[in-house]
């Protein structure tokens, strides 16, 4: 099953970042998803399949595409 991931989504991942935050904002979509840590602003690119497995919950959703 493919999870709908939108630009601007804020997600909580299963593991915490070394800075202590577990909330990330989606900043890039494609085959690889770009996410930014809400604690320290560090950016990471993850393959879509890896990100889908690591998402625990959606904190907030970005705007729906038209």
PDBQT receptor file of N, H, CA, C and O in Angstrom, charges set to zero:
ATOM      1  N   UNK A   1       0.842  -1.192   0.000  1.00  0.00    +0.000 N 
ATOM      2  CA  UNK A   1       0.000   0.000   0.000  1.00  0.00    +0.000 C 
ATOM      3  C   UNK A   1       0.881   1.247   0.000  1.00  0.00    +0.000 C 
ATOM      4  O   UNK A   1       1.845   1.330   0.760  1.00  0.00    +0.000 OA
ATOM      5  N   UNK A   2       0.551   2.205  -0.846  1.00  0.00    +0.000 N 
ATOM      6  H   UNK A   2      -0.233   2.137  -1.463  1.00  0.00    +0.000 HD
ATOM      7  CA  UNK A   2       1.311   3.439  -0.947  1.00  0.00    +0.000 C 
ATOM      8  C   UNK A   2       0.667   4.489  -0.055  1.00  0.00    +0.000 C 
ATOM      9  O   UNK A   2      -0.531   4.753  -0.161  1.00  0.00    +0.000 OA
ATOM     10  N   UNK A   3       1.466   5.088   0.825  1.00  0.00    +0.000 N 
ATOM     11  H   UNK A   3       2.439   4.873   0.911  1.00  0.00    +0.000 HD
ATOM     12  CA  UNK A   3       0.999   6.156   1.695  1.00  0.00    +0.000 C 
ATOM     13  C   UNK A   3       1.050   7.468   0.926  1.00  0.00    +0.000 C 
ATOM     14  O   UNK A   3       2.047   7.762   0.266  1.00  0.00    +0.000 OA
ATOM     15  N   UNK A   4      -0.016   8.259   1.005  1.00  0.00    +0.000 N 
ATOM     16  H   UNK A   4      -0.826   8.020   1.541  1.00  0.00    +0.000 HD
ATOM     17  CA  UNK A   4      -0.010   9.559   0.341  1.00  0.00    +0.000 C 
ATOM     18  C   UNK A   4       0.813  10.534   1.179  1.00  0.00    +0.000 C 
ATOM     19  O   UNK A   4       0.450  10.870   2.306  1.00  0.00    +0.000 OA
ATOM     20  N   UNK A   5       1.923  10.975   0.607  1.00  0.00    +0.000 N 
ATOM     21  H   UNK A   5       2.218  10.702  -0.309  1.00  0.00    +0.000 HD
ATOM     22  CA  UNK A   5       2.797  11.931   1.280  1.00  0.00    +0.000 C 
ATOM     23  C   UNK A   5       2.720  13.233   0.498  1.00  0.00    +0.000 C 
ATOM     24  O   UNK A   5       2.906  13.249  -0.719  1.00  0.00    +0.000 OA
ATOM     25  N   UNK A   6       2.444  14.321   1.200  1.00  0.00    +0.000 N 
ATOM     26  H   UNK A   6       2.292  14.308   2.189  1.00  0.00    +0.000 HD
ATOM     27  CA  UNK A   6       2.291  15.636   0.565  1.00  0.00    +0.000 C 
ATOM     28  C   UNK A   6       3.428  16.561   0.983  1.00  0.00    +0.000 C 
ATOM     29  O   UNK A   6       4.007  16.413   2.059  1.00  0.00    +0.000 OA
ATOM     30  N   UNK A   7       3.732  17.509   0.119  1.00  0.00    +0.000 N 
ATOM     31  H   UNK A   7       3.262  17.629  -0.756  1.00  0.00    +0.000 HD
ATOM     32  CA  UNK A   7       4.699  18.539   0.439  1.00  0.00    +0.000 C 
ATOM     33  C   UNK A   7       4.160  19.361   1.606  1.00  0.00    +0.000 C 
ATOM     34  O   UNK A   7       3.017  19.815   1.558  1.00  0.00    +0.000 OA
ATOM     35  N   UNK A   8       4.952  19.558   2.642  1.00  0.00    +0.000 N 
ATOM     36  H   UNK A   8       5.880  19.189   2.681  1.00  0.00    +0.000 HD
ATOM     37  CA  UNK A   8       4.516  20.322   3.805  1.00  0.00    +0.000 C 
ATOM     38  C   UNK A   8       4.007  19.465   4.958  1.00  0.00    +0.000 C 
ATOM     39  O   UNK A   8       3.750  19.988   6.042  1.00  0.00    +0.000 OA
ATOM     40  N   UNK A   9       3.857  18.153   4.747  1.00  0.00    +0.000 N 
ATOM     41  H   UNK A   9       4.066  17.728   3.866  1.00  0.00    +0.000 HD
ATOM     42  CA  UNK A   9       3.444  17.264   5.842  1.00  0.00    +0.000 C 
ATOM     43  C   UNK A   9       4.470  17.309   6.969  1.00  0.00    +0.000 C 
ATOM     44  O   UNK A   9       5.670  17.421   6.716  1.00  0.00    +0.000 OA
ATOM     45  N   UNK A  10       4.005  17.221   8.195  1.00  0.00    +0.000 N 
ATOM     46  H   UNK A  10       3.030  17.130   8.400  1.00  0.00    +0.000 HD
ATOM     47  CA  UNK A  10       4.889  17.056   9.350  1.00  0.00    +0.000 C 
ATOM     48  C   UNK A  10       4.593  15.673   9.902  1.00  0.00    +0.000 C 
ATOM     49  O   UNK A  10       3.456  15.367  10.259  1.00  0.00    +0.000 OA
ATOM     50  N   UNK A  11       5.637  14.829   9.971  1.00  0.00    +0.000 N 
ATOM     51  H   UNK A  11       6.561  15.077   9.681  1.00  0.00    +0.000 HD
ATOM     52  CA  UNK A  11       5.467  13.444  10.389  1.00  0.00    +0.000 C 
ATOM     53  C   UNK A  11       6.306  13.148  11.626  1.00  0.00    +0.000 C 
ATOM     54  O   UNK A  11       7.325  13.793  11.871  1.00  0.00    +0.000 OA
ATOM     55  N   UNK A  12       5.862  12.163  12.401  1.00  0.00    +0.000 N 
ATOM     56  H   UNK A  12       5.033  11.639  12.202  1.00  0.00    +0.000 HD
ATOM     57  CA  UNK A  12       6.639  11.666  13.538  1.00  0.00    +0.000 C 
ATOM     58  C   UNK A  12       7.199  10.319  13.105  1.00  0.00    +0.000 C 
ATOM     59  O   UNK A  12       6.451   9.431  12.695  1.00  0.00    +0.000 OA
ATOM     60  N   UNK A  13       8.525  10.168  13.197  1.00  0.00    +0.000 N 
ATOM     61  H   UNK A  13       9.133  10.889  13.530  1.00  0.00    +0.000 HD
ATOM     62  CA  UNK A  13       9.177   8.921  12.820  1.00  0.00    +0.000 C 
ATOM     63  C   UNK A  13       9.376   8.028  14.031  1.00  0.00    +0.000 C 
ATOM     64  O   UNK A  13       9.277   8.484  15.171  1.00  0.00    +0.000 OA
ATOM     65  N   UNK A  14       9.657   6.755  13.783  1.00  0.00    +0.000 N 
ATOM     66  H   UNK A  14       9.738   6.384  12.858  1.00  0.00    +0.000 HD
ATOM     67  CA  UNK A  14       9.804   5.777  14.865  1.00  0.00    +0.000 C 
ATOM     68  C   UNK A  14      11.019   6.052  15.736  1.00  0.00    +0.000 C 
ATOM     69  O   UNK A  14      10.961   5.874  16.953  1.00  0.00    +0.000 OA
ATOM     70  N   UNK A  15      12.129   6.488  15.124  1.00  0.00    +0.000 N 
ATOM     71  H   UNK A  15      12.176   6.633  14.135  1.00  0.00    +0.000 HD
ATOM     72  CA  UNK A  15      13.349   6.757  15.889  1.00  0.00    +0.000 C 
ATOM     73  C   UNK A  15      13.592   8.258  15.957  1.00  0.00    +0.000 C 
ATOM     74  O   UNK A  15      13.239   8.992  15.035  1.00  0.00    +0.000 OA
ATOM     75  N   UNK A  16      14.191   8.708  17.045  1.00  0.00    +0.000 N 
ATOM     76  H   UNK A  16      14.478   8.111  17.795  1.00  0.00    +0.000 HD
ATOM     77  CA  UNK A  16      14.514  10.123  17.209  1.00  0.00    +0.000 C 
ATOM     78  C   UNK A  16      15.814  10.458  16.492  1.00  0.00    +0.000 C 
ATOM     79  O   UNK A  16      16.698   9.613  16.355  1.00  0.00    +0.000 OA
ATOM     80  N   UNK A  17      15.916  11.694  16.040  1.00  0.00    +0.000 N 
ATOM     81  H   UNK A  17      15.198  12.380  16.151  1.00  0.00    +0.000 HD
ATOM     82  CA  UNK A  17      17.148  12.229  15.473  1.00  0.00    +0.000 C 
ATOM     83  C   UNK A  17      18.121  12.457  16.638  1.00  0.00    +0.000 C 
ATOM     84  O   UNK A  17      17.667  12.640  17.768  1.00  0.00    +0.000 OA
ATOM     85  N   UNK A  18      19.429  12.453  16.408  1.00  0.00    +0.000 N 
ATOM     86  H   UNK A  18      19.798  12.304  15.490  1.00  0.00    +0.000 HD
ATOM     87  CA  UNK A  18      20.371  12.682  17.507  1.00  0.00    +0.000 C 
ATOM     88  C   UNK A  18      20.141  13.984  18.285  1.00  0.00    +0.000 C 
ATOM     89  O   UNK A  18      20.551  14.083  19.442  1.00  0.00    +0.000 OA
ATOM     90  N   UNK A  19      19.496  14.979  17.673  1.00  0.00    +0.000 N 
ATOM     91  H   UNK A  19      19.163  14.899  16.734  1.00  0.00    +0.000 HD
ATOM     92  CA  UNK A  19      19.217  16.229  18.390  1.00  0.00    +0.000 C 
ATOM     93  C   UNK A  19      18.080  16.060  19.389  1.00  0.00    +0.000 C 
ATOM     94  O   UNK A  19      17.868  16.936  20.228  1.00  0.00    +0.000 OA
ATOM     95  N   UNK A  20      17.334  14.936  19.317  1.00  0.00    +0.000 N 
ATOM     96  H   UNK A  20      17.506  14.224  18.636  1.00  0.00    +0.000 HD
ATOM     97  CA  UNK A  20      16.252  14.670  20.256  1.00  0.00    +0.000 C 
ATOM     98  C   UNK A  20      14.860  14.814  19.670  1.00  0.00    +0.000 C 
ATOM     99  O   UNK A  20      13.883  14.414  20.303  1.00  0.00    +0.000 OA
ATOM    100  N   UNK A  21      14.747  15.375  18.479  1.00  0.00    +0.000 N 
ATOM    101  H   UNK A  21      15.541  15.700  17.965  1.00  0.00    +0.000 HD
ATOM    102  CA  UNK A  21      13.441  15.573  17.858  1.00  0.00    +0.000 C 
ATOM    103  C   UNK A  21      13.041  14.339  17.051  1.00  0.00    +0.000 C 
ATOM    104  O   UNK A  21      13.893  13.673  16.463  1.00  0.00    +0.000 OA
ATOM    105  N   UNK A  22      11.735  14.038  17.026  1.00  0.00    +0.000 N 
ATOM    106  H   UNK A  22      11.043  14.579  17.503  1.00  0.00    +0.000 HD
ATOM    107  CA  UNK A  22      11.247  12.948  16.179  1.00  0.00    +0.000 C 
ATOM    108  C   UNK A  22      10.235  13.465  15.160  1.00  0.00    +0.000 C 
ATOM    109  O   UNK A  22       9.517  12.674  14.548  1.00  0.00    +0.000 OA
ATOM    110  N   UNK A  23      10.169  14.804  14.968  1.00  0.00    +0.000 N 
ATOM    111  H   UNK A  23      10.753  15.447  15.465  1.00  0.00    +0.000 HD
ATOM    112  CA  UNK A  23       9.248  15.412  14.016  1.00  0.00    +0.000 C 
ATOM    113  C   UNK A  23      10.022  15.946  12.819  1.00  0.00    +0.000 C 
ATOM    114  O   UNK A  23      11.040  16.621  12.965  1.00  0.00    +0.000 OA
ATOM    115  N   UNK A  24       9.512  15.626  11.628  1.00  0.00    +0.000 N 
ATOM    116  H   UNK A  24       8.684  15.077  11.509  1.00  0.00    +0.000 HD
ATOM    117  CA  UNK A  24      10.166  15.996  10.380  1.00  0.00    +0.000 C 
ATOM    118  C   UNK A  24       9.142  16.592   9.424  1.00  0.00    +0.000 C 
ATOM    119  O   UNK A  24       7.988  16.162   9.404  1.00  0.00    +0.000 OA
ATOM    120  N   UNK A  25       9.553  17.577   8.631  1.00  0.00    +0.000 N 
ATOM    121  H   UNK A  25      10.490  17.926   8.647  1.00  0.00    +0.000 HD
ATOM    122  CA  UNK A  25       8.678  18.181   7.622  1.00  0.00    +0.000 C 
ATOM    123  C   UNK A  25       9.134  17.738   6.242  1.00  0.00    +0.000 C 
ATOM    124  O   UNK A  25      10.331  17.728   5.958  1.00  0.00    +0.000 OA
ATOM    125  N   UNK A  26       8.184  17.369   5.377  1.00  0.00    +0.000 N 
ATOM    126  H   UNK A  26       7.211  17.377   5.608  1.00  0.00    +0.000 HD
ATOM    127  CA  UNK A  26       8.483  16.958   4.008  1.00  0.00    +0.000 C 
ATOM    128  C   UNK A  26       8.754  18.213   3.184  1.00  0.00    +0.000 C 
ATOM    129  O   UNK A  26       7.901  19.097   3.095  1.00  0.00    +0.000 OA
ATOM    130  N   UNK A  27       9.951  18.292   2.575  1.00  0.00    +0.000 N 
ATOM    131  H   UNK A  27      10.643  17.574   2.647  1.00  0.00    +0.000 HD
ATOM    132  CA  UNK A  27      10.337  19.478   1.806  1.00  0.00    +0.000 C 
ATOM    133  C   UNK A  27      10.600  19.169   0.334  1.00  0.00    +0.000 C 
ATOM    134  O   UNK A  27      10.801  20.093  -0.454  1.00  0.00    +0.000 OA
ATOM    135  N   UNK A  28      10.603  17.874  -0.064  1.00  0.00    +0.000 N 
ATOM    136  H   UNK A  28      10.440  17.123   0.576  1.00  0.00    +0.000 HD
ATOM    137  CA  UNK A  28      10.853  17.507  -1.449  1.00  0.00    +0.000 C 
ATOM    138  C   UNK A  28      10.166  16.185  -1.733  1.00  0.00    +0.000 C 
ATOM    139  O   UNK A  28      10.230  15.261  -0.922  1.00  0.00    +0.000 OA
ATOM    140  N   UNK A  29       9.501  16.091  -2.893  1.00  0.00    +0.000 N 
ATOM    141  H   UNK A  29       9.449  16.842  -3.552  1.00  0.00    +0.000 HD
ATOM    142  CA  UNK A  29       8.833  14.855  -3.293  1.00  0.00    +0.000 C 
ATOM    143  C   UNK A  29       9.467  14.322  -4.566  1.00  0.00    +0.000 C 
ATOM    144  O   UNK A  29      10.035  15.077  -5.354  1.00  0.00    +0.000 OA
ATOM    145  N   UNK A  30       9.366  13.035  -4.755  1.00  0.00    +0.000 N 
ATOM    146  H   UNK A  30       8.905  12.421  -4.115  1.00  0.00    +0.000 HD
ATOM    147  CA  UNK A  30       9.917  12.359  -5.923  1.00  0.00    +0.000 C 
ATOM    148  C   UNK A  30      10.184  10.918  -5.551  1.00  0.00    +0.000 C 
ATOM    149  O   UNK A  30       9.576  10.395  -4.617  1.00  0.00    +0.000 OA
ATOM    150  N   UNK A  31      11.093  10.263  -6.276  1.00  0.00    +0.000 N 
ATOM    151  H   UNK A  31      11.586  10.688  -7.035  1.00  0.00    +0.000 HD
ATOM    152  CA  UNK A  31      11.475   8.899  -5.913  1.00  0.00    +0.000 C 
ATOM    153  C   UNK A  31      12.121   8.911  -4.533  1.00  0.00    +0.000 C 
ATOM    154  O   UNK A  31      11.899   8.005  -3.730  1.00  0.00    +0.000 OA
ATOM    155  N   UNK A  32      12.918   9.936  -4.262  1.00  0.00    +0.000 N 
ATOM    156  H   UNK A  32      13.098  10.672  -4.914  1.00  0.00    +0.000 HD
ATOM    157  CA  UNK A  32      13.471  10.160  -2.926  1.00  0.00    +0.000 C 
ATOM    158  C   UNK A  32      12.695  11.298  -2.288  1.00  0.00    +0.000 C 
ATOM    159  O   UNK A  32      12.341  12.268  -2.959  1.00  0.00    +0.000 OA
ATOM    160  N   UNK A  33      12.432  11.183  -0.994  1.00  0.00    +0.000 N 
ATOM    161  H   UNK A  33      12.719  10.395  -0.449  1.00  0.00    +0.000 HD
ATOM    162  CA  UNK A  33      11.686  12.202  -0.259  1.00  0.00    +0.000 C 
ATOM    163  C   UNK A  33      12.666  12.990   0.596  1.00  0.00    +0.000 C 
ATOM    164  O   UNK A  33      13.451  12.403   1.341  1.00  0.00    +0.000 OA
ATOM    165  N   UNK A  34      12.628  14.308   0.496  1.00  0.00    +0.000 N 
ATOM    166  H   UNK A  34      11.990  14.784  -0.109  1.00  0.00    +0.000 HD
ATOM    167  CA  UNK A  34      13.456  15.170   1.325  1.00  0.00    +0.000 C 
ATOM    168  C   UNK A  34      12.691  15.562   2.577  1.00  0.00    +0.000 C 
ATOM    169  O   UNK A  34      11.554  16.026   2.499  1.00  0.00    +0.000 OA
ATOM    170  N   UNK A  35      13.323  15.373   3.739  1.00  0.00    +0.000 N 
ATOM    171  H   UNK A  35      14.247  14.996   3.802  1.00  0.00    +0.000 HD
ATOM    172  CA  UNK A  35      12.687  15.755   5.000  1.00  0.00    +0.000 C 
ATOM    173  C   UNK A  35      13.646  16.627   5.801  1.00  0.00    +0.000 C 
ATOM    174  O   UNK A  35      14.864  16.492   5.689  1.00  0.00    +0.000 OA
ATOM    175  N   UNK A  36      13.080  17.530   6.618  1.00  0.00    +0.000 N 
ATOM    176  H   UNK A  36      12.090  17.640   6.709  1.00  0.00    +0.000 HD
ATOM    177  CA  UNK A  36      13.874  18.443   7.443  1.00  0.00    +0.000 C 
ATOM    178  C   UNK A  36      13.482  18.265   8.902  1.00  0.00    +0.000 C 
ATOM    179  O   UNK A  36      12.299  18.296   9.243  1.00  0.00    +0.000 OA
ATOM    180  N   UNK A  37      14.481  18.077   9.762  1.00  0.00    +0.000 N 
ATOM    181  H   UNK A  37      15.441  18.052   9.484  1.00  0.00    +0.000 HD
ATOM    182  CA  UNK A  37      14.257  17.911  11.193  1.00  0.00    +0.000 C 
ATOM    183  C   UNK A  37      13.692  19.212  11.758  1.00  0.00    +0.000 C 
ATOM    184  O   UNK A  37      14.206  20.294  11.472  1.00  0.00    +0.000 OA
ATOM    185  N   UNK A  38      12.640  19.105  12.553  1.00  0.00    +0.000 N 
ATOM    186  H   UNK A  38      12.222  18.226  12.785  1.00  0.00    +0.000 HD
ATOM    187  CA  UNK A  38      12.028  20.288  13.149  1.00  0.00    +0.000 C 
ATOM    188  C   UNK A  38      12.812  20.797  14.351  1.00  0.00    +0.000 C 
ATOM    189  O   UNK A  38      12.562  21.905  14.825  1.00  0.00    +0.000 OA
ATOM    190  N   UNK A  39      13.758  20.003  14.849  1.00  0.00    +0.000 N 
ATOM    191  H   UNK A  39      13.960  19.103  14.464  1.00  0.00    +0.000 HD
ATOM    192  CA  UNK A  39      14.574  20.425  15.986  1.00  0.00    +0.000 C 
ATOM    193  C   UNK A  39      15.788  21.229  15.561  1.00  0.00    +0.000 C 
ATOM    194  O   UNK A  39      16.026  22.322  16.076  1.00  0.00    +0.000 OA
ATOM    195  N   UNK A  40      16.577  20.680  14.599  1.00  0.00    +0.000 N 
ATOM    196  H   UNK A  40      16.383  19.792  14.180  1.00  0.00    +0.000 HD
ATOM    197  CA  UNK A  40      17.853  21.315  14.237  1.00  0.00    +0.000 C 
ATOM    198  C   UNK A  40      17.930  21.743  12.773  1.00  0.00    +0.000 C 
ATOM    199  O   UNK A  40      18.959  22.265  12.345  1.00  0.00    +0.000 OA
ATOM    200  N   UNK A  41      16.863  21.534  11.993  1.00  0.00    +0.000 N 
ATOM    201  H   UNK A  41      16.027  21.110  12.341  1.00  0.00    +0.000 HD
ATOM    202  CA  UNK A  41      16.767  21.921  10.590  1.00  0.00    +0.000 C 
ATOM    203  C   UNK A  41      17.679  21.117   9.662  1.00  0.00    +0.000 C 
ATOM    204  O   UNK A  41      17.915  21.538   8.529  1.00  0.00    +0.000 OA
ATOM    205  N   UNK A  42      18.200  19.969  10.115  1.00  0.00    +0.000 N 
ATOM    206  H   UNK A  42      18.008  19.627  11.036  1.00  0.00    +0.000 HD
ATOM    207  CA  UNK A  42      19.032  19.104   9.280  1.00  0.00    +0.000 C 
ATOM    208  C   UNK A  42      18.166  18.481   8.196  1.00  0.00    +0.000 C 
ATOM    209  O   UNK A  42      17.043  18.054   8.467  1.00  0.00    +0.000 OA
ATOM    210  N   UNK A  43      18.688  18.424   6.944  1.00  0.00    +0.000 N 
ATOM    211  H   UNK A  43      19.600  18.771   6.724  1.00  0.00    +0.000 HD
ATOM    212  CA  UNK A  43      17.930  17.855   5.830  1.00  0.00    +0.000 C 
ATOM    213  C   UNK A  43      18.481  16.494   5.455  1.00  0.00    +0.000 C 
ATOM    214  O   UNK A  43      19.691  16.271   5.464  1.00  0.00    +0.000 OA
ATOM    215  N   UNK A  44      17.565  15.578   5.121  1.00  0.00    +0.000 N 
ATOM    216  H   UNK A  44      16.582  15.759   5.113  1.00  0.00    +0.000 HD
ATOM    217  CA  UNK A  44      17.922  14.212   4.759  1.00  0.00    +0.000 C 
ATOM    218  C   UNK A  44      17.082  13.786   3.556  1.00  0.00    +0.000 C 
ATOM    219  O   UNK A  44      15.909  14.146   3.462  1.00  0.00    +0.000 OA
ATOM    220  N   UNK A  45      17.674  13.020   2.637  1.00  0.00    +0.000 N 
ATOM    221  H   UNK A  45      18.627  12.727   2.714  1.00  0.00    +0.000 HD
ATOM    222  CA  UNK A  45      16.938  12.395   1.540  1.00  0.00    +0.000 C 
ATOM    223  C   UNK A  45      16.802  10.908   1.836  1.00  0.00    +0.000 C 
ATOM    224  O   UNK A  45      17.794  10.234   2.115  1.00  0.00    +0.000 OA
ATOM    225  N   UNK A  46      15.572  10.394   1.777  1.00  0.00    +0.000 N 
ATOM    226  H   UNK A  46      14.766  10.941   1.551  1.00  0.00    +0.000 HD
ATOM    227  CA  UNK A  46      15.309   8.978   1.995  1.00  0.00    +0.000 C 
ATOM    228  C   UNK A  46      14.503   8.428   0.818  1.00  0.00    +0.000 C 
ATOM    229  O   UNK A  46      13.645   9.126   0.277  1.00  0.00    +0.000 OA
ATOM    230  N   UNK A  47      14.769   7.190   0.421  1.00  0.00    +0.000 N 
ATOM    231  H   UNK A  47      15.466   6.623   0.860  1.00  0.00    +0.000 HD
ATOM    232  CA  UNK A  47      13.883   6.567  -0.575  1.00  0.00    +0.000 C 
ATOM    233  C   UNK A  47      12.459   6.494  -0.027  1.00  0.00    +0.000 C 
ATOM    234  O   UNK A  47      12.256   6.311   1.173  1.00  0.00    +0.000 OA
ATOM    235  N   UNK A  48      11.489   6.636  -0.906  1.00  0.00    +0.000 N 
ATOM    236  H   UNK A  48      11.653   6.785  -1.881  1.00  0.00    +0.000 HD
ATOM    237  CA  UNK A  48      10.077   6.644  -0.503  1.00  0.00    +0.000 C 
ATOM    238  C   UNK A  48       9.715   5.399   0.321  1.00  0.00    +0.000 C 
ATOM    239  O   UNK A  48       9.011   5.510   1.325  1.00  0.00    +0.000 OA
ATOM    240  N   UNK A  49      10.186   4.227  -0.091  1.00  0.00    +0.000 N 
ATOM    241  H   UNK A  49      10.758   4.137  -0.907  1.00  0.00    +0.000 HD
ATOM    242  CA  UNK A  49       9.842   2.988   0.609  1.00  0.00    +0.000 C 
ATOM    243  C   UNK A  49      10.371   2.988   2.049  1.00  0.00    +0.000 C 
ATOM    244  O   UNK A  49       9.701   2.486   2.952  1.00  0.00    +0.000 OA
ATOM    245  N   UNK A  50      11.555   3.541   2.265  1.00  0.00    +0.000 N 
ATOM    246  H   UNK A  50      12.100   3.948   1.531  1.00  0.00    +0.000 HD
ATOM    247  CA  UNK A  50      12.137   3.604   3.610  1.00  0.00    +0.000 C 
ATOM    248  C   UNK A  50      11.341   4.570   4.481  1.00  0.00    +0.000 C 
ATOM    249  O   UNK A  50      11.036   4.257   5.632  1.00  0.00    +0.000 OA
ATOM    250  N   UNK A  51      11.004   5.740   3.942  1.00  0.00    +0.000 N 
ATOM    251  H   UNK A  51      11.252   5.993   3.007  1.00  0.00    +0.000 HD
ATOM    252  CA  UNK A  51      10.245   6.721   4.715  1.00  0.00    +0.000 C 
ATOM    253  C   UNK A  51       8.871   6.168   5.107  1.00  0.00    +0.000 C 
ATOM    254  O   UNK A  51       8.425   6.359   6.238  1.00  0.00    +0.000 OA
ATOM    255  N   UNK A  52       8.200   5.481   4.169  1.00  0.00    +0.000 N 
ATOM    256  H   UNK A  52       8.563   5.326   3.250  1.00  0.00    +0.000 HD
ATOM    257  CA  UNK A  52       6.875   4.923   4.473  1.00  0.00    +0.000 C 
ATOM    258  C   UNK A  52       6.942   3.937   5.635  1.00  0.00    +0.000 C 
ATOM    259  O   UNK A  52       6.021   3.890   6.450  1.00  0.00    +0.000 OA
ATOM    260  N   UNK A  53       8.004   3.155   5.727  1.00  0.00    +0.000 N 
ATOM    261  H   UNK A  53       8.752   3.192   5.065  1.00  0.00    +0.000 HD
ATOM    262  CA  UNK A  53       8.150   2.204   6.838  1.00  0.00    +0.000 C 
ATOM    263  C   UNK A  53       8.440   2.912   8.158  1.00  0.00    +0.000 C 
ATOM    264  O   UNK A  53       8.037   2.433   9.218  1.00  0.00    +0.000 OA
ATOM    265  N   UNK A  54       9.138   4.053   8.103  1.00  0.00    +0.000 N 
ATOM    266  H   UNK A  54       9.466   4.442   7.242  1.00  0.00    +0.000 HD
ATOM    267  CA  UNK A  54       9.571   4.739   9.325  1.00  0.00    +0.000 C 
ATOM    268  C   UNK A  54       8.536   5.688   9.913  1.00  0.00    +0.000 C 
ATOM    269  O   UNK A  54       8.672   6.100  11.065  1.00  0.00    +0.000 OA
ATOM    270  N   UNK A  55       7.506   6.046   9.153  1.00  0.00    +0.000 N 
ATOM    271  H   UNK A  55       7.395   5.711   8.217  1.00  0.00    +0.000 HD
ATOM    272  CA  UNK A  55       6.492   6.989   9.654  1.00  0.00    +0.000 C 
ATOM    273  C   UNK A  55       5.644   6.317  10.725  1.00  0.00    +0.000 C 
ATOM    274  O   UNK A  55       5.098   5.234  10.512  1.00  0.00    +0.000 OA
ATOM    275  N   UNK A  56       5.542   6.972  11.879  1.00  0.00    +0.000 N 
ATOM    276  H   UNK A  56       5.986   7.851  12.052  1.00  0.00    +0.000 HD
ATOM    277  CA  UNK A  56       4.651   6.500  12.948  1.00  0.00    +0.000 C 
ATOM    278  C   UNK A  56       3.287   7.168  12.805  1.00  0.00    +0.000 C 
ATOM    279  O   UNK A  56       2.270   6.478  12.741  1.00  0.00    +0.000 OA
ATOM    280  N   UNK A  57       3.249   8.516  12.752  1.00  0.00    +0.000 N 
ATOM    281  H   UNK A  57       4.075   9.076  12.804  1.00  0.00    +0.000 HD
ATOM    282  CA  UNK A  57       1.991   9.247  12.601  1.00  0.00    +0.000 C 
ATOM    283  C   UNK A  57       2.231  10.524  11.810  1.00  0.00    +0.000 C 
ATOM    284  O   UNK A  57       3.365  10.978  11.659  1.00  0.00    +0.000 OA
ATOM    285  N   UNK A  58       1.136  11.096  11.308  1.00  0.00    +0.000 N 
ATOM    286  H   UNK A  58       0.215  10.728  11.431  1.00  0.00    +0.000 HD
ATOM    287  CA  UNK A  58       1.165  12.420  10.683  1.00  0.00    +0.000 C 
ATOM    288  C   UNK A  58       0.756  13.431  11.746  1.00  0.00    +0.000 C 
ATOM    289  O   UNK A  58      -0.327  13.316  12.321  1.00  0.00    +0.000 OA
ATOM    290  N   UNK A  59       1.609  14.425  12.018  1.00  0.00    +0.000 N 
ATOM    291  H   UNK A  59       2.489  14.518  11.551  1.00  0.00    +0.000 HD
ATOM    292  CA  UNK A  59       1.302  15.489  12.974  1.00  0.00    +0.000 C 
ATOM    293  C   UNK A  59       0.355  16.489  12.312  1.00  0.00    +0.000 C 
ATOM    294  O   UNK A  59      -0.672  16.856  12.882  1.00  0.00    +0.000 OA
ATOM    295  N   UNK A  60       0.715  16.929  11.095  1.00  0.00    +0.000 N 
ATOM    296  H   UNK A  60       1.550  16.632  10.632  1.00  0.00    +0.000 HD
ATOM    297  CA  UNK A  60      -0.153  17.813  10.311  1.00  0.00    +0.000 C 
ATOM    298  C   UNK A  60       0.044  17.478   8.842  1.00  0.00    +0.000 C 
ATOM    299  O   UNK A  60       1.080  16.947   8.442  1.00  0.00    +0.000 OA
ATOM    300  N   UNK A  61      -0.968  17.796   8.050  1.00  0.00    +0.000 N 
ATOM    301  H   UNK A  61      -1.810  18.227   8.375  1.00  0.00    +0.000 HD
ATOM    302  CA  UNK A  61      -0.908  17.490   6.627  1.00  0.00    +0.000 C 
ATOM    303  C   UNK A  61      -0.725  18.763   5.827  1.00  0.00    +0.000 C 
ATOM    304  O   UNK A  61      -1.252  19.816   6.186  1.00  0.00    +0.000 OA
ATOM    305  N   UNK A  62       0.024  18.662   4.740  1.00  0.00    +0.000 N 
ATOM    306  H   UNK A  62       0.452  17.807   4.448  1.00  0.00    +0.000 HD
ATOM    307  CA  UNK A  62       0.212  19.782   3.826  1.00  0.00    +0.000 C 
ATOM    308  C   UNK A  62      -1.037  19.974   2.977  1.00  0.00    +0.000 C 
ATOM    309  O   UNK A  62      -1.979  19.186   3.068  1.00  0.00    +0.000 OA
ATOM    310  N   UNK A  63      -1.049  21.015   2.153  1.00  0.00    +0.000 N 
ATOM    311  H   UNK A  63      -0.284  21.654   2.079  1.00  0.00    +0.000 HD
ATOM    312  CA  UNK A  63      -2.227  21.261   1.301  1.00  0.00    +0.000 C 
ATOM    313  C   UNK A  63      -2.424  20.131   0.290  1.00  0.00    +0.000 C 
ATOM    314  O   UNK A  63      -1.465  19.579  -0.248  1.00  0.00    +0.000 OA
ATOM    315  N   UNK A  64      -3.685  19.807   0.051  1.00  0.00    +0.000 N 
ATOM    316  H   UNK A  64      -4.465  20.256   0.488  1.00  0.00    +0.000 HD
ATOM    317  CA  UNK A  64      -4.008  18.737  -0.899  1.00  0.00    +0.000 C 
ATOM    318  C   UNK A  64      -3.855  19.248  -2.315  1.00  0.00    +0.000 C 
ATOM    319  O   UNK A  64      -4.281  20.356  -2.641  1.00  0.00    +0.000 OA
ATOM    320  N   UNK A  65      -3.235  18.420  -3.162  1.00  0.00    +0.000 N 
ATOM    321  H   UNK A  65      -2.888  17.520  -2.897  1.00  0.00    +0.000 HD
ATOM    322  CA  UNK A  65      -3.034  18.820  -4.556  1.00  0.00    +0.000 C 
ATOM    323  C   UNK A  65      -4.339  18.708  -5.319  1.00  0.00    +0.000 C 
ATOM    324  O   UNK A  65      -5.153  17.817  -5.074  1.00  0.00    +0.000 OA
ATOM    325  N   UNK A  66      -4.519  19.642  -6.259  1.00  0.00    +0.000 N 
ATOM    326  H   UNK A  66      -3.857  20.365  -6.458  1.00  0.00    +0.000 HD
ATOM    327  CA  UNK A  66      -5.742  19.798  -6.916  1.00  0.00    +0.000 C 
ATOM    328  C   UNK A  66      -6.172  19.037  -8.023  1.00  0.00    +0.000 C 
ATOM    329  O   UNK A  66      -7.272  19.253  -8.531  1.00  0.00    +0.000 OA
TER     330      UNK A  66
